[in-house]
Amino acid sequence: METFVFDGTLEGLLTAVFYCYQKKSEKVKVVSSAHFHPDVFHQHFTVVSEDDKAKRVWAGLRKKLDPGWMLNIYKAFLSEQPQAFQHLLDFARYIIDHEQGAETNFGNSDVLAISQLEHKVHREKHRMEAFIRFQKTGDDIFYAHIEPDFNVLPLLIKHFKNRYADQKWIIYDLKRKYGLFYDLEKVEEIVFDFTEEMSPSLNALPARLLDEKEELYTILWKDYFKNVNIPARKNMKLHIRHVPKRYWKYLSEKQG
């Protein structure tokens, strides 16, 4: 078995698929450079991402798969799970090597794995859409930072751009150290450094950066939830099933 080491990008993974065929490699173990540990007794092949090769593989998959499955590939990649890379490479080769419709064979371990990974990432995306709470800054930008299990930021663009089309916003992923900024026209990827001034509470900015009415809005929001809550109907087990505790840090009504 050959070992291919790639840079961790989707383009790099697709390039690795291309080299599987160019090198006529039967069995390939693919690993990202971040998870690769050199072995002096075994050689490895370093894959350099090449856009033209990646596009050729992507185009080949599009001929066999509908848009929904192409999106599934992307979502599975965004899971960032080390095992996902191997499943994606083997899935791509399985699809290319077989007749159209091979993706419906859930008896294939790679087809099943991609489907399961896609489902987990889609669920995390949906929860981020539901649980993100913005704070308004003094310069009229709505800000939120998150720490999702998977790299779902790219999947959030459409939802928040449509829902908050008339206001500027930033959603920042603290775990992956990048964010999205919408300036009323387009969404751009941004990176910035946090200072020690940042509150340890996940969804809190320093008071000096917030709009002067933001604290009042937070209090009113908490009061609203307190007033609509009916203690006699409280079902904590059901509540946690729909709103897992790991997401409570995003909800202002759960703070304090």
N, C-alpha and C positions, 0 to 999 in steps of 0.2 A: 504494500500500500504506500502510495506517495503522499507526502504532506505538503499542502499549499498554504503559505502564510500570506494573508492579505491585510490591507490597512484598516479594516473595520467599516468601510463604507459600502453602500449598496453597489456603487459603480465597481468597486474592487471585487466584490463577490461575483458580480456578473462577468467581470473580466476573468475571474478564476474558472467560471463555467466554460468560457471560450477556450481557455488553455487546456481544459480537460480533453477537448476534442482535437485541438491542434497537436497536443503531445500524445494523443491516442492513449490516454491514461484510463485504465479500467476502474481501479478503485482509488479514490482520493479522499484524504482526510483534510478538511479545511479548518483553519484556525486563525483568529484575528491576531495581529501582532501584539495586542495588549494582553492576550492570554497565552502567548507562545513561549515555551521554555525550550531553548535549544538542547539538542541531544547530540553529543559528539559521535555517537555510533550510528546516527541516521541522518541522511541528507534531507534537505527540504528545498522547495522551490518558492522563491519570493515573488509574489504577484504584484506587479506595478499597475495601478489603475489606469486604464486607457479608455477614454470616452467612446471612441469609435467601436471598439470591441464590445463594450458594455451595451451600446445601443443595438448592435447586431443581435446579441443574445436576447435583449428585451423585445426587439421586433419579432424574433423567432417565437418567443413565448406568446406574444399577442396574436399570432396567427392561430394558435392552438387554444387560447383561453379567452373567456369573455372578460369585460372590464371589471366585473365583480371579483373574479379570481386574481386579476392583476393587482387589485387593491388588497386582496388577502395576502399576497406576497409582500407588499409594502408594509402592511400592518405586522406581519410576522417578523419582518426585519426590525421594525421599531420596538419589538419586545426586548431587544438587546440581550436575549438569553444566549449564552455560548453554544448550546446545543441547536439553537435555531439556525445558525449558519450552516451546519452540516445538513440539516433537514432541507434548507432552502436550496443548497447546491444539488443534493440528490433529487429533490423534487423537480428542479429545472431540467435535469438530465432525463428523468423519468418522462416528463411531458414531451420533451424534444424527441425522445427515442420511440414514443408510442403514438398510436393513432389519436385523432381528436376525440375527446371525451374521457381521457385517462384520469382526469381530475375527479371524476365521479366514483372512482374506485377507492372507497375508504378502507378497504382491506390492505391497501398499501400504507406502510407506517409513515411515510413522508407526507402523503396526502392528508392523513389523519392528524399528524403533528401540526402542519400548517393551518389546518382548520381550527384546531384547539388553540393555537397561539393567537390567531386572528381574533377569536372570540374573547380571549382574555384582554387583548389590547383594546378592542372595541368597547368592552365593558368599562375599562378604565377611562377611555375617552368620554363615554356617556356620563360617568360620574363626575369627571372634571367639569363638564358642561353644566351639571346640576349644582355642584357644590362650590364653585369658585365665587368668592365675594370680593368685590372691588372696593378700594378706598380712593376717595377723590383727593388729589394733591392740590397744593396752592396754585399751581399753574394749569389747573383744569385738565389734568390727565388722570384717568382712572387706572389704578394700579392693583395688581395681585401677584403674589408669588406662590409657587406650588412645589411639591416634591412627589410627583406621580411615580408609581411603580415602573411604568414603561415610558418611553420617549414619545408621548402623545401630542406634544405641542404642534407639530405639523398638521395633525388631524383636527385641531381646534380652530384653525384659521377661518374656515367657511362659516361655522356657527357664530363665532363672536363678531366677525366682520358684518354679517347680516343682522345680528341682533343689536349691535351697538354701532351702527353705521354712522350715527350723527355725533359721536364723541371719540376723542382720542383715548387709547388704552394701551397698557403694557401688561403682558402676562410673562412672568419670569420663572424659569425652572431652576431652583436653587441647586438641585442635585447635579444637573448637567451644565450649569453655569452659562446659560444663554436664554434669551427671551424673544418675544414678538412685540413689535411696536406698530400700532395702527395710527396713521397720521391724517385720517379722514379720506385718504385716497388709495393708499397701498399699505401692505403689511411688510415690514422688514425685520430681519433677524438682528438682534442687538446683543452686546455683551458689555457688562460693566461690573465694577468692584463694589462690594458692600463695605461699609466702615463698621467699626465697633459700636457706632451709634445705633445700628439697627437693632430693633427690639428682638429679644429671644423668642417672642411669640411669633409664630410663622406668618400670620396675616396682619402684621402691624408695622407701620412705618414710624419714624420719629415724628413726634407731634408737630415740630416746626415745619415739616414738609407737607402736612395735611391742610386741606381746606378748613377754615375756621368753623364751619358747620358740620364737619365730618363726625365729630364726637357726639353731637346732638342726634344726627341720623342713626348712629350706632345704638344710642340709648333708646330711641323711639322704636327701632327694629326689635331690640330685646324685649321691650315692654309689649310690643304687639304679640310676639310669640308667647310671652308669659300669660297674656290675657286670653288668647285663643286656646291655650292648653286646657284640657279637661282631665283633671287628676283621676277621676273614676274610670276613664277609658284608657289610662296609660298602660301600654303593653311594651315594656322595655325590650323583650326578646324580639318582637316583630320590628320595633324601631331600629335596633342594631342590625337586623338582617337587611333592611333597606338603606340604612345610613351607618355603615361600619365605623367603629370608633377611630380608626386611623384617618378618617376624613373630618372628624370634628374640629381639628385645628384650623380648617378653612372657614368654619362657620362662626360668625360673630355672635350669633344667638347662643352658642355653646361656651363662650368665654365669660369668665367672671362668675 
